[in-house]
Amino acid sequence: MDTIRIHNMSFYGHHGVDATERDLGGQFHVDVELGLDLRPAGESDQVADTVDYKAVYELVAEIQHSRRFRLLEAFAHAIAGAILSRFNVEQVTVRVRKASVPLGGLIDHAEVEITRQRE
C-alpha cells in the first residue's frame, strides 16, 4: 500500500470540553495519511487516478466548520469516516492537534491519532 500525506492543515475552531474553550476557540492542526495503490496515478499522471489533495483539504475544513466537537477523538473520527466514504482509499490515519489545552501547566499541544480501514 502506498501513502499520501497532507500535513498540518491549520484551522481556528470552537472545539473543546469546557464551554470557555468552545466560546473562545483556538488553533487546531490536522494531518491525514491516505493508504491506497498509487500505481495507476504513477502510470497515467492523471488526477483522476489518485486522490485530489484539495478535495481532501476542503472536506476536512467543512467538517471543522460544520460543528463544535467536545473531543479531539470525535473530530478525528468524523474526518476519517468522511474520507473513507468519499474517496477511494483503503486506510486513513488522522492526527488532530490542539494548542493551548487547559491542563494546568504549559504544553505545546495535545494530539489524537486514529487509523480506520475500509471494511
Protein Blocks (a to p, Z undefined) as FASTA:
>chain_A
ZZdddehiacdddedfblklmmnopaddddddddddfklmmmnopaklmccfklmmmmmm
mmmmmpccfbfklmmmmmmmmmmmmpccfbdcdddddehiaehpacfbdcdddddddZZ
